[in-house]
Amino acid sequence: MKLRYMIEYALRDRIRNPRYEPIGVWAQGPGPGLDLVIEFLPGNADADEDAQWVVNRLVEAGLVEPRGERKGRTWHLSAATYRRLGQPAAYVRQRGFEPLQQEQMVLQSV
């Protein structure tokens, strides 16, 4: 399994002893779309708020949509984004089927 990730750093003590410290990670899971998880170390609430603001702007623009709740929440590319990319089937592979859809598919195949 291949993951892409980015470690986020913050510049600390700019005047006396400037240094960059890791504060969190953005990780993209395997697959055709954006399956994004963002985690920050304790004590970095400002960075976490900034990251959430960026992701919320992407959601508002219709580029990504959330999946899951609270701590386990991830984001993936929206159906509209996949349509614009010319890959509508990739959205279904990324998001999966709803339980009702699965049941209907089984009934249709029988």
N, CA, C and O atoms as a GROMACS GRO file, in nm:
protein
  440
    1MET      N    1   0.084  -0.117   0.000
    1MET     CA    2   0.000   0.000   0.000
    1MET      C    3   0.089   0.124   0.000
    1MET      O    4   0.184   0.133   0.078
    2LYS      N    5   0.058   0.217  -0.088
    2LYS     CA    6   0.138   0.337  -0.101
    2LYS      C    7   0.060   0.457  -0.049
    2LYS      O    8  -0.052   0.482  -0.092
    3LEU      N    9   0.119   0.530   0.045
    3LEU     CA   10   0.057   0.650   0.098
    3LEU      C   11   0.142   0.770   0.062
    3LEU      O   12   0.264   0.762   0.060
    4ARG      N   13   0.076   0.881   0.034
    4ARG     CA   14   0.147   1.007   0.016
    4ARG      C   15   0.122   1.088   0.141
    4ARG      O   16   0.011   1.090   0.194
    5TYR      N   17   0.225   1.155   0.189
    5TYR     CA   18   0.204   1.235   0.308
    5TYR      C   19   0.291   1.360   0.304
    5TYR      O   20   0.393   1.366   0.235
    6MET      N   21   0.248   1.458   0.382
    6MET     CA   22   0.324   1.580   0.395
    6MET      C   23   0.330   1.613   0.543
    6MET      O   24   0.228   1.621   0.611
    7ILE      N   25   0.450   1.633   0.593
    7ILE     CA   26   0.467   1.676   0.731
    7ILE      C   27   0.458   1.828   0.733
    7ILE      O   28   0.527   1.896   0.657
    8GLU      N   29   0.373   1.880   0.819
    8GLU     CA   30   0.361   2.025   0.831
    8GLU      C   31   0.450   2.073   0.944
    8GLU      O   32   0.452   2.016   1.053
    9TYR      N   33   0.523   2.180   0.918
    9TYR     CA   34   0.616   2.238   1.015
    9TYR      C   35   0.573   2.380   1.047
    9TYR      O   36   0.508   2.446   0.967
   10ALA      N   37   0.612   2.426   1.166
   10ALA     CA   38   0.589   2.565   1.206
   10ALA      C   39   0.722   2.625   1.249
   10ALA      O   40   0.805   2.560   1.312
   11LEU      N   41   0.740   2.752   1.214
   11LEU     CA   42   0.860   2.824   1.255
   11LEU      C   43   0.841   2.871   1.398
   11LEU      O   44   0.746   2.943   1.429
   12ARG      N   45   0.932   2.830   1.486
   12ARG     CA   46   0.923   2.864   1.629
   12ARG      C   47   1.037   2.958   1.667
   12ARG      O   48   1.145   2.952   1.609
   13ASP      N   49   1.011   3.044   1.763
   13ASP     CA   50   1.112   3.134   1.821
   13ASP      C   51   1.192   3.205   1.712
   13ASP      O   52   1.313   3.187   1.701
   14ARG      N   53   1.123   3.283   1.633
   14ARG     CA   54   1.182   3.348   1.515
   14ARG      C   55   1.303   3.435   1.546
   14ARG      O   56   1.392   3.449   1.462
   15ILE      N   57   1.310   3.494   1.663
   15ILE     CA   58   1.416   3.592   1.692
   15ILE      C   59   1.539   3.529   1.756
   15ILE      O   60   1.649   3.542   1.702
   16ARG      N   61   1.522   3.462   1.868
   16ARG     CA   62   1.639   3.410   1.941
   16ARG      C   63   1.697   3.283   1.881
   16ARG      O   64   1.818   3.274   1.859
   17ASN      N   65   1.612   3.186   1.856
   17ASN     CA   66   1.661   3.056   1.809
   17ASN      C   67   1.563   3.001   1.704
   17ASN      O   68   1.489   2.907   1.731
   18PRO      N   69   1.564   3.060   1.583
   18PRO     CA   70   1.466   3.015   1.483
   18PRO      C   71   1.486   2.869   1.444
   18PRO      O   72   1.597   2.824   1.417
   19ARG      N   73   1.375   2.798   1.443
   19ARG     CA   74   1.379   2.656   1.406
   19ARG      C   75   1.240   2.612   1.362
   19ARG      O   76   1.139   2.669   1.402
   20TYR      N   77   1.238   2.510   1.278
   20TYR     CA   78   1.112   2.451   1.234
   20TYR      C   79   1.087   2.326   1.314
   20TYR      O   80   1.176   2.243   1.332
   21GLU      N   81   0.963   2.312   1.364
   21GLU     CA   82   0.924   2.193   1.438
   21GLU      C   83   0.806   2.127   1.367
   21GLU      O   84   0.716   2.197   1.319
   22PRO      N   85   0.805   1.994   1.360
   22PRO     CA   86   0.689   1.927   1.301
   22PRO      C   87   0.567   1.945   1.390
   22PRO      O   88   0.576   1.932   1.512
   23ILE      N   89   0.454   1.975   1.329
   23ILE     CA   90   0.332   1.995   1.407
   23ILE      C   91   0.218   1.903   1.365
   23ILE      O   92   0.120   1.889   1.439
   24GLY      N   93   0.229   1.842   1.248
   24GLY     CA   94   0.121   1.755   1.205
   24GLY      C   95   0.153   1.688   1.073
   24GLY      O   96   0.262   1.703   1.018
   25VAL      N   97   0.055   1.614   1.024
   25VAL     CA   98   0.074   1.541   0.898
   25VAL      C   99  -0.056   1.543   0.819
   25VAL      O  100  -0.166   1.532   0.874
   26TRP      N  101  -0.042   1.558   0.688
   26TRP     CA  102  -0.151   1.541   0.592
   26TRP      C  103  -0.119   1.412   0.518
   26TRP      O  104  -0.010   1.399   0.462
   27ALA      N  105  -0.211   1.318   0.516
   27ALA     CA  106  -0.185   1.190   0.449
   27ALA      C  107  -0.294   1.161   0.348
   27ALA      O  108  -0.413   1.178   0.376
   28GLN      N  109  -0.252   1.116   0.229
   28GLN     CA  110  -0.345   1.076   0.125
   28GLN      C  111  -0.336   0.926   0.109
   28GLN      O  112  -0.227   0.871   0.090
   29GLY      N  113  -0.449   0.860   0.117
   29GLY     CA  114  -0.452   0.715   0.106
   29GLY      C  115  -0.437   0.668  -0.037
   29GLY      O  116  -0.436   0.748  -0.131
   30PRO      N  117  -0.424   0.537  -0.054
   30PRO     CA  118  -0.413   0.482  -0.189
   30PRO      C  119  -0.545   0.493  -0.263
   30PRO      O  120  -0.650   0.508  -0.201
   31GLY      N  121  -0.539   0.487  -0.390
   31GLY     CA  122  -0.663   0.490  -0.468
   31GLY      C  123  -0.661   0.603  -0.568
   31GLY      O  124  -0.569   0.685  -0.571
   32PRO      N  125  -0.764   0.605  -0.650
   32PRO     CA  126  -0.766   0.702  -0.759
   32PRO      C  127  -0.798   0.843  -0.716
   32PRO      O  128  -0.768   0.937  -0.790
   33GLY      N  129  -0.855   0.863  -0.598
   33GLY     CA  130  -0.898   0.997  -0.559
   33GLY      C  131  -0.826   1.049  -0.437
   33GLY      O  132  -0.729   0.990  -0.389
   34LEU      N  133  -0.876   1.157  -0.388
   34LEU     CA  134  -0.820   1.222  -0.271
   34LEU      C  135  -0.888   1.165  -0.149
   34LEU      O  136  -1.004   1.199  -0.123
   35ASP      N  137  -0.822   1.083  -0.074
   35ASP     CA  138  -0.874   1.031   0.052
   35ASP      C  139  -0.780   1.086   0.156
   35ASP      O  140  -0.675   1.028   0.184
   36LEU      N  141  -0.816   1.198   0.215
   36LEU     CA  142  -0.725   1.280   0.292
   36LEU      C  143  -0.756   1.272   0.441
   36LEU      O  144  -0.871   1.282   0.482
   37VAL      N  145  -0.650   1.254   0.522
   37VAL     CA  146  -0.662   1.257   0.667
   37VAL      C  147  -0.563   1.360   0.718
   37VAL      O  148  -0.449   1.366   0.672
   38ILE      N  149  -0.607   1.443   0.814
   38ILE     CA  150  -0.522   1.547   0.870
   38ILE      C  151  -0.513   1.527   1.020
   38ILE      O  152  -0.615   1.519   1.088
   39GLU      N  153  -0.392   1.519   1.072
   39GLU     CA  154  -0.370   1.502   1.216
   39GLU      C  155  -0.266   1.601   1.263
   39GLU      O  156  -0.164   1.622   1.196
   40PHE      N  157  -0.290   1.664   1.378
   40PHE     CA  158  -0.194   1.756   1.437
   40PHE      C  159  -0.156   1.712   1.576
   40PHE      O  160  -0.237   1.652   1.648
   41LEU      N  161  -0.033   1.741   1.614
   41LEU     CA  162   0.013   1.711   1.748
   41LEU      C  163  -0.059   1.801   1.848
   41LEU      O  164  -0.100   1.911   1.812
   42PRO      N  165  -0.074   1.757   1.973
   42PRO     CA  166  -0.138   1.843   2.073
   42PRO      C  167  -0.065   1.977   2.086
   42PRO      O  168   0.057   1.984   2.072
   43GLY      N  169  -0.142   2.082   2.113
   43GLY     CA  170  -0.082   2.214   2.130
   43GLY      C  171  -0.071   2.292   2.001
   43GLY      O  172  -0.008   2.398   1.999
   44ASN      N  173  -0.131   2.243   1.894
   44ASN     CA  174  -0.124   2.311   1.765
   44ASN      C  175  -0.263   2.343   1.712
   44ASN      O  176  -0.294   2.320   1.595
   45ALA      N  177  -0.345   2.397   1.799
   45ALA     CA  178  -0.484   2.425   1.763
   45ALA      C  179  -0.495   2.525   1.649
   45ALA      O  180  -0.583   2.513   1.564
   46ASP      N  181  -0.406   2.624   1.646
   46ASP     CA  182  -0.411   2.724   1.538
   46ASP      C  183  -0.389   2.660   1.401
   46ASP      O  184  -0.461   2.689   1.306
   47ALA      N  185  -0.290   2.573   1.392
   47ALA     CA  186  -0.262   2.505   1.266
   47ALA      C  187  -0.379   2.414   1.227
   47ALA      O  188  -0.415   2.406   1.110
   48ASP      N  189  -0.437   2.348   1.324
   48ASP     CA  190  -0.551   2.260   1.298
   48ASP      C  191  -0.668   2.342   1.244
   48ASP      O  192  -0.735   2.301   1.150
   49GLU      N  193  -0.693   2.459   1.304
   49GLU     CA  194  -0.801   2.545   1.256
   49GLU      C  195  -0.774   2.593   1.113
   49GLU      O  196  -0.865   2.596   1.031
   50ASP      N  197  -0.650   2.629   1.084
   50ASP     CA  198  -0.614   2.672   0.948
   50ASP      C  199  -0.637   2.560   0.848
   50ASP      O  200  -0.691   2.584   0.739
   51ALA      N  201  -0.597   2.439   0.883
   51ALA     CA  202  -0.614   2.325   0.793
   51ALA      C  203  -0.763   2.297   0.770
   51ALA      O  204  -0.805   2.271   0.658
   52GLN      N  205  -0.841   2.303   0.878
   52GLN     CA  206  -0.985   2.280   0.863
   52GLN      C  207  -1.049   2.387   0.776
   52GLN      O  208  -1.142   2.358   0.701
   53TRP      N  209  -0.999   2.510   0.785
   53TRP     CA  210  -1.051   2.618   0.703
   53TRP      C  211  -1.025   2.588   0.555
   53TRP      O  212  -1.114   2.604   0.472
   54VAL      N  213  -0.905   2.543   0.523
   54VAL     CA  214  -0.870   2.510   0.384
   54VAL      C  215  -0.961   2.399   0.332
   54VAL      O  216  -1.014   2.409   0.222
   55VAL      N  217  -0.977   2.293   0.410
   55VAL     CA  218  -1.059   2.180   0.367
   55VAL      C  219  -1.205   2.223   0.352
   55VAL      O  220  -1.273   2.182   0.258
   56ASN      N  221  -1.254   2.306   0.445
   56ASN     CA  222  -1.392   2.353   0.435
   56ASN      C  223  -1.413   2.437   0.309
   56ASN      O  224  -1.520   2.430   0.248
   57ARG      N  225  -1.314   2.514   0.270
   57ARG     CA  226  -1.324   2.592   0.146
   57ARG      C  227  -1.333   2.497   0.025
   57ARG      O  228  -1.408   2.523  -0.069
   58LEU      N  229  -1.257   2.387   0.028
   58LEU     CA  230  -1.265   2.288  -0.080
   58LEU      C  231  -1.402   2.224  -0.085
   58LEU      O  232  -1.456   2.199  -0.193
   59VAL      N  233  -1.461   2.196   0.033
   59VAL     CA  234  -1.595   2.139   0.039
   59VAL      C  235  -1.697   2.239  -0.016
   59VAL      O  236  -1.783   2.202  -0.096
   60GLU      N  237  -1.687   2.365   0.028
   60GLU     CA  238  -1.780   2.468  -0.019
   60GLU      C  239  -1.770   2.489  -0.170
   60GLU      O  240  -1.870   2.519  -0.235
   61ALA      N  241  -1.651   2.473  -0.225
   61ALA     CA  242  -1.633   2.488  -0.369
   61ALA      C  243  -1.682   2.366  -0.446
   61ALA      O  244  -1.686   2.369  -0.569
   62GLY      N  245  -1.718   2.260  -0.375
   62GLY     CA  246  -1.768   2.140  -0.440
   62GLY      C  247  -1.659   2.049  -0.494
   62GLY      O  248  -1.688   1.958  -0.572
   63LEU      N  249  -1.534   2.072  -0.454
   63LEU     CA  250  -1.424   1.990  -0.504
   63LEU      C  251  -1.408   1.860  -0.425
   63LEU      O  252  -1.372   1.758  -0.482
   64VAL      N  253  -1.433   1.864  -0.295
   64VAL     CA  254  -1.421   1.745  -0.211
   64VAL      C  255  -1.547   1.731  -0.126
   64VAL      O  256  -1.624   1.826  -0.111
   65GLU      N  257  -1.566   1.612  -0.072
   65GLU     CA  258  -1.677   1.588   0.021
   65GLU      C  259  -1.628   1.504   0.138
   65GLU      O  260  -1.539   1.421   0.122
   66PRO      N  261  -1.686   1.527   0.256
   66PRO     CA  262  -1.640   1.454   0.375
   66PRO      C  263  -1.698   1.314   0.380
   66PRO      O  264  -1.801   1.284   0.320
   67ARG      N  265  -1.628   1.229   0.454
   67ARG     CA  266  -1.675   1.094   0.482
   67ARG      C  267  -1.638   1.064   0.626
   67ARG      O  268  -1.525   1.088   0.667
   68GLY      N  269  -1.731   1.012   0.703
   68GLY     CA  270  -1.705   0.980   0.842
   68GLY      C  271  -1.739   1.097   0.934
   68GLY      O  272  -1.784   1.202   0.889
   69GLU      N  273  -1.716   1.075   1.061
   69GLU     CA  274  -1.750   1.174   1.162
   69GLU      C  275  -1.629   1.206   1.250
   69GLU      O  276  -1.543   1.121   1.272
   70ARG      N  277  -1.625   1.325   1.299
   70ARG     CA  278  -1.528   1.375   1.397
   70ARG      C  279  -1.386   1.332   1.370
   70ARG      O  280  -1.328   1.367   1.267
   71LYS      N  281  -1.328   1.255   1.462
   71LYS     CA  282  -1.186   1.219   1.456
   71LYS      C  283  -1.154   1.130   1.336
   71LYS      O  284  -1.044   1.138   1.282
   72GLY      N  285  -1.248   1.046   1.295
   72GLY     CA  286  -1.223   0.955   1.183
   72GLY      C  287  -1.260   1.013   1.047
   72GLY      O  288  -1.261   0.940   0.948
   73ARG      N  289  -1.289   1.142   1.041
   73ARG     CA  290  -1.333   1.203   0.916
   73ARG      C  291  -1.220   1.208   0.814
   73ARG      O  292  -1.106   1.241   0.846
   74THR      N  293  -1.254   1.175   0.691
   74THR     CA  294  -1.163   1.189   0.578
   74THR      C  295  -1.237   1.266   0.469
   74THR      O  296  -1.358   1.288   0.480
   75TRP      N  297  -1.166   1.306   0.365
   75TRP     CA  298  -1.226   1.378   0.254
   75TRP      C  299  -1.183   1.311   0.125
   75TRP      O  300  -1.072   1.260   0.115
   76HIS      N  301  -1.272   1.311   0.026
   76HIS     CA  302  -1.237   1.259  -0.106
   76HIS      C  303  -1.296   1.350  -0.212
   76HIS      O  304  -1.385   1.430  -0.185
   77LEU      N  305  -1.246   1.335  -0.334
   77LEU     CA  306  -1.295   1.418  -0.443
   77LEU      C  307  -1.444   1.396  -0.464
   77LEU      O  308  -1.493   1.284  -0.451
   78SER      N  309  -1.515   1.501  -0.496
   78SER     CA  310  -1.660   1.492  -0.515
   78SER      C  311  -1.695   1.431  -0.651
   78SER      O  312  -1.610   1.419  -0.740
   79ALA      N  313  -1.821   1.392  -0.665
   79ALA     CA  314  -1.868   1.336  -0.792
   79ALA      C  315  -1.853   1.438  -0.904
   79ALA      O  316  -1.816   1.402  -1.016
   80ALA      N  317  -1.881   1.565  -0.875
   80ALA     CA  318  -1.868   1.669  -0.977
   80ALA      C  319  -1.723   1.682  -1.025
   80ALA      O  320  -1.697   1.702  -1.143
   81THR      N  321  -1.629   1.670  -0.932
   81THR     CA  322  -1.488   1.678  -0.969
   81THR      C  323  -1.449   1.563  -1.060
   81THR      O  324  -1.380   1.582  -1.160
   82TYR      N  325  -1.494   1.442  -1.026
   82TYR     CA  326  -1.464   1.326  -1.112
   82TYR      C  327  -1.528   1.342  -1.250
   82TYR      O  328  -1.468   1.304  -1.351
   83ARG      N  329  -1.650   1.399  -1.255
   83ARG     CA  330  -1.713   1.422  -1.386
   83ARG      C  331  -1.630   1.520  -1.469
   83ARG      O  332  -1.609   1.500  -1.588
   84ARG      N  333  -1.582   1.628  -1.404
   84ARG     CA  334  -1.498   1.726  -1.475
   84ARG      C  335  -1.368   1.664  -1.524
   84ARG      O  336  -1.314   1.705  -1.626
   85LEU      N  337  -1.318   1.567  -1.449
   85LEU     CA  338  -1.195   1.499  -1.488
   85LEU      C  339  -1.220   1.390  -1.593
   85LEU      O  340  -1.126   1.331  -1.645
   86GLY      N  341  -1.348   1.364  -1.623
   86GLY     CA  342  -1.382   1.262  -1.722
   86GLY      C  343  -1.372   1.121  -1.668
   86GLY      O  344  -1.355   1.027  -1.745
   87GLN      N  345  -1.382   1.105  -1.534
   87GLN     CA  346  -1.371   0.973  -1.472
   87GLN      C  347  -1.484   0.950  -1.372
   87GLN      O  348  -1.456   0.928  -1.254
   88PRO      N  349  -1.611   0.954  -1.414
   88PRO     CA  350  -1.720   0.940  -1.318
   88PRO      C  351  -1.722   0.806  -1.245
   88PRO      O  352  -1.766   0.800  -1.130
   89ALA      N  353  -1.674   0.699  -1.308
   89ALA     CA  354  -1.672   0.569  -1.241
   89ALA      C  355  -1.572   0.564  -1.126
   89ALA      O  356  -1.589   0.486  -1.032
   90ALA      N  357  -1.470   0.647  -1.132
   90ALA     CA  358  -1.370   0.649  -1.025
   90ALA      C  359  -1.433   0.698  -0.895
   90ALA      O  360  -1.389   0.658  -0.787
   91TYR      N  361  -1.535   0.783  -0.903
   91TYR     CA  362  -1.603   0.831  -0.783
   91TYR      C  363  -1.671   0.714  -0.711
   91TYR      O  364  -1.661   0.702  -0.589
   92VAL      N  365  -1.738   0.630  -0.786
   92VAL     CA  366  -1.806   0.515  -0.725
   92VAL      C  367  -1.705   0.421  -0.662
   92VAL      O  368  -1.728   0.368  -0.553
   93ARG      N  369  -1.592   0.399  -0.730
   93ARG     CA  370  -1.488   0.312  -0.672
   93ARG      C  371  -1.433   0.371  -0.543
   93ARG      O  372  -1.405   0.298  -0.448
   94GLN      N  373  -1.417   0.502  -0.539
   94GLN     CA  374  -1.360   0.568  -0.422
   94GLN      C  375  -1.459   0.571  -0.306
   94GLN      O  376  -1.424   0.540  -0.192
   95ARG      N  377  -1.582   0.608  -0.336
   95ARG     CA  378  -1.682   0.626  -0.231
   95ARG      C  379  -1.745   0.495  -0.188
   95ARG      O  380  -1.776   0.476  -0.070
   96GLY      N  381  -1.763   0.404  -0.281
   96GLY     CA  382  -1.830   0.278  -0.249
   96GLY      C  383  -1.980   0.292  -0.268
   96GLY      O  384  -2.030   0.397  -0.308
   97PHE      N  385  -2.051   0.185  -0.239
   97PHE     CA  386  -2.196   0.183  -0.255
   97PHE      C  387  -2.262   0.194  -0.119
   97PHE      O  388  -2.208   0.150  -0.017
   98GLU      N  389  -2.380   0.254  -0.118
   98GLU     CA  390  -2.462   0.261   0.002
   98GLU      C  391  -2.522   0.122   0.026
   98GLU      O  392  -2.540   0.046  -0.069
   99PRO      N  393  -2.554   0.089   0.153
   99PRO     CA  394  -2.612  -0.044   0.180
   99PRO      C  395  -2.738  -0.073   0.098
   99PRO      O  396  -2.756  -0.186   0.054
  100LEU      N  397  -2.824   0.026   0.078
  100LEU     CA  398  -2.945   0.005  -0.001
  100LEU      C  399  -2.910  -0.025  -0.147
  100LEU      O  400  -2.974  -0.109  -0.210
  101GLN      N  401  -2.809   0.044  -0.200
  101GLN     CA  402  -2.766   0.017  -0.337
  101GLN      C  403  -2.712  -0.125  -0.349
  101GLN      O  404  -2.741  -0.194  -0.447
  102GLN      N  405  -2.635  -0.169  -0.250
  102GLN     CA  406  -2.580  -0.305  -0.252
  102GLN      C  407  -2.693  -0.407  -0.254
  102GLN      O  408  -2.689  -0.504  -0.329
  103GLU      N  409  -2.794  -0.384  -0.170
  103GLU     CA  410  -2.907  -0.477  -0.164
  103GLU      C  411  -2.979  -0.483  -0.298
  103GLU      O  412  -3.014  -0.591  -0.345
  104GLN      N  413  -3.003  -0.368  -0.361
  104GLN     CA  414  -3.070  -0.363  -0.491
  104GLN      C  415  -2.989  -0.434  -0.598
  104GLN      O  416  -3.046  -0.502  -0.683
  105MET      N  417  -2.858  -0.418  -0.596
  105MET     CA  418  -2.774  -0.485  -0.695
  105MET      C  419  -2.781  -0.636  -0.679
  105MET      O  420  -2.785  -0.709  -0.778
  106VAL      N  421  -2.783  -0.684  -0.556
  106VAL     CA  422  -2.791  -0.828  -0.531
  106VAL      C  423  -2.926  -0.881  -0.581
  106VAL      O  424  -2.933  -0.986  -0.646
  107LEU      N  425  -3.034  -0.808  -0.551
  107LEU     CA  426  -3.167  -0.851  -0.594
  107LEU      C  427  -3.179  -0.852  -0.746
  107LEU      O  428  -3.243  -0.941  -0.802
  108GLN      N  429  -3.117  -0.755  -0.814
  108GLN     CA  430  -3.123  -0.750  -0.959
  108GLN      C  431  -3.045  -0.865  -1.024
  108GLN      O  432  -3.081  -0.912  -1.132
  109SER      N  433  -2.939  -0.907  -0.959
  109SER     CA  434  -2.856  -1.012  -1.019
  109SER      C  435  -2.915  -1.151  -0.998
  109SER      O  436  -2.873  -1.246  -1.065
  110VAL      N  437  -3.010  -1.165  -0.906
  110VAL     CA  438  -3.069  -1.296  -0.878
  110VAL      C  439  -3.181  -1.327  -0.973
  110VAL      O  440  -3.243  -1.433  -0.964
   0.00000   0.00000   0.00000
